[in-house]
Amino acid sequence: MADDVILVADGVQRVFGGLTAVDVDHVEVPRGRITALIGPNGAGKTTLFNLLTGFDKPTEGSWSFDGHQLAGVPAHKVARYGMVRTFQLTKALSKMSVLDNMRLAAPDQSGERILTSLVPGTWRARERAVTEEAEALLERFNLAHMRDDYAGTLSGGQRKLLEMARALMAKPKMLMLDEPMAGVNPALVQSLLEHIKQLRTDGMTVLFVEHDMDVVMGISDQVVCMAEGQVISVGTPHHVGSDPKVIEAYLGLRRAVEFEEGYVEGHGG
Amino acid sequence: MDVVETLTESMRQAVGPQAAAFAIAAVGINLQFGYTGLLNFGQVAFLLAGAYGLGITVDAGGSFWLGLVVAITSAVLLAFLLGVPTLRLRADYLAIVTVATGEILRLVVGSAWGGDNLGTGGPQGVKEVTGVFRDLNPIPDGSYGFSSFRFESQTLWVTLVGWTLALAATLLVRQLVRSPWGRVLRSIREDEDAARSLGKNVFAYKMQSLALGGVMGAIGGIIITLNFTSVIPDYFIPTVTFFAYAVVILGGAGSVWGPLVGSVIFWFVIQFSESSLDATVPEDILSSQDLAALRFVLVGVLLMALMVFRPQGLLGKKEELLADG
């Protein structure tokens, strides 16, 4: 598959004091595919995510997304270019309705400007279109029955779904999901994976962070493995899964990681 | 104790010019704090900017209208001055900077140096600043009302203008928060990183909210100045900000009509507790000075009771509190 590349990063480095959290020489994300970013805890996956989306500033490095140079571009502009992210700890806007969470994300709403907001005639039509779009997406993500509820009343899994649906409202070219499966019960994990696969069918590029190798195997086209801030292996799930470097850095730690997670879940509910 | 007298006097405070001024300032705080989550603990600085903007301009020979323009412009400039360095940082930085700025401004304008160099009149303040406003009063001379519920023509004029502006500010905020613009503000209040991840320029929205709320503070300061007919530096103590917050919380933060209702009730309670304590507690037990302090204790207890039994305020939505988390 001769892939068109949507995101290329070169020499991206982030140093916190004496610790080099991210030091990525080169990484590419192919358009219209699902790429998984894996690695043990502390590998720098989320830090890299934050850097790419403008939520953190790199010590050095450059990257381009769909023809835009993104180094130094603020987060909200990155989102407007079409690179939209979710968060490891879901950020459902609790005191807003599910529907308002969705409508918020829609681009090109002139009613979001302070002066035009005072003339409802200028934005009502757009608002109606946005609402219809939101309702269709809520239907698809099985949240339609909760549309008027406060997002704060949703369960953890529903919040993950809402966040993914909300990100889609922003009309992304590439969806960046930070641990979409974390803290979600196993039944819902399958449903989430199906939703991600459906996105690929629709032509969306997906980059998601995950540390559970088994989840990644089934759905990704490409896997990027990080350890100690560096990319140590790139390729098909099978290739990365059998790469000795990956096994050493990551799979070797698997038992320990699973134990730790069980411990955290047992306490955090 | 004359119950009728106490009640009517409290009512006069509750709908008087000071309550109107606080209502406007509180509408501003409600926009900043209730809808955007900004902790502006220096709203008094905006009242001061409004009052002195008008006072200094009129005192220097400018017209009343020019004074209004200067007052509003100063409030916007102050918002930028406070906002540019702090709005990109965590919410508490704005709180620290605003509370300090309020005190710095009060001490500077009230100093002899300020009187000599800035035309603030120093400790005495600026006198006779109402200018053409007084002449515009359409209400014939005389005294209106009954019992202690009585306003002189001039006070009634300021009061009417004050409540009209309070209503206008409320309707403006009502329109804004029901629009997509208001939806972005609420999303920033809930989680600004989420808003950013969806393409919203959080800094610009916070700045707009701070500036618009600050202008409302300045208008409150103008109403207070018109009522006193002069600008008095000692009026602009940090307590003003906290009274305005009490008004917002009493009415219900994040509710459109909360600040108006809150201001009426707040000033009623302040006056009622003072009058009734004055009338019932003999001078040899507590001096009137001590009583004046005691009424704030009562107001504090009242606010605590409100937080226990109705944490969302009088007009706030209970569901919003339950949805938290």
Chai-1 contact restraints between the chains, C-beta under 6 A:
chainA,res_idxA,chainB,res_idxB,connection_type,confidence,min_distance_angstrom,max_distance_angstrom,comment,restraint_id
A,A75,B,R196,contact,1.0,0.0,6.0,A-B,restraint_1
A,H76,B,R196,contact,1.0,0.0,6.0,A-B,restraint_2
A,H76,B,G199,contact,1.0,0.0,6.0,A-B,restraint_3
A,H76,B,K200,contact,1.0,0.0,6.0,A-B,restraint_4
A,H76,B,N201,contact,1.0,0.0,6.0,A-B,restraint_5
A,A79,B,S197,contact,1.0,0.0,6.0,A-B,restraint_6
A,A79,B,G199,contact,1.0,0.0,6.0,A-B,restraint_7
A,R80,B,G199,contact,1.0,0.0,6.0,A-B,restraint_8
A,R85,B,S197,contact,1.0,0.0,6.0,A-B,restraint_9
A,K91,B,D191,contact,1.0,0.0,6.0,A-B,restraint_10
A,K91,B,A194,contact,1.0,0.0,6.0,A-B,restraint_11
A,L93,B,S187,contact,1.0,0.0,6.0,A-B,restraint_12
A,L93,B,E190,contact,1.0,0.0,6.0,A-B,restraint_13
A,S94,B,E190,contact,1.0,0.0,6.0,A-B,restraint_14
A,S94,B,A323,contact,1.0,0.0,6.0,A-B,restraint_15
A,S94,B,D324,contact,1.0,0.0,6.0,A-B,restraint_16
A,K95,B,E190,contact,1.0,0.0,6.0,A-B,restraint_17
A,K95,B,E320,contact,1.0,0.0,6.0,A-B,restraint_18
A,K95,B,A323,contact,1.0,0.0,6.0,A-B,restraint_19
A,M96,B,R186,contact,1.0,0.0,6.0,A-B,restraint_20
A,D100,B,R183,contact,1.0,0.0,6.0,A-B,restraint_21
A,L104,B,R183,contact,1.0,0.0,6.0,A-B,restraint_22
A,L104,B,S187,contact,1.0,0.0,6.0,A-B,restraint_23
A,A105,B,L198,contact,1.0,0.0,6.0,A-B,restraint_24
A,Q109,B,P180,contact,1.0,0.0,6.0,A-B,restraint_25
A,G111,B,S179,contact,1.0,0.0,6.0,A-B,restraint_26
A,G111,B,P180,contact,1.0,0.0,6.0,A-B,restraint_27
A,E112,B,P180,contact,1.0,0.0,6.0,A-B,restraint_28
A,E112,B,W181,contact,1.0,0.0,6.0,A-B,restraint_29
A,E112,B,V184,contact,1.0,0.0,6.0,A-B,restraint_30
A,I114,B,W181,contact,1.0,0.0,6.0,A-B,restraint_31
A,I114,B,Q208,contact,1.0,0.0,6.0,A-B,restraint_32
A,S117,B,L176,contact,1.0,0.0,6.0,A-B,restraint_33
A,S117,B,S179,contact,1.0,0.0,6.0,A-B,restraint_34
A,S117,B,W181,contact,1.0,0.0,6.0,A-B,restraint_35
A,L118,B,Q175,contact,1.0,0.0,6.0,A-B,restraint_36
A,Y150,B,A323,contact,1.0,0.0,6.0,A-B,restraint_37
A,G152,B,A323,contact,1.0,0.0,6.0,A-B,restraint_38
A,G152,B,D324,contact,1.0,0.0,6.0,A-B,restraint_39
A,G152,B,G325,contact,1.0,0.0,6.0,A-B,restraint_40
A,T153,B,A323,contact,1.0,0.0,6.0,A-B,restraint_41
A,A170,B,L198,contact,1.0,0.0,6.0,A-B,restraint_42
A,A170,B,G199,contact,1.0,0.0,6.0,A-B,restraint_43
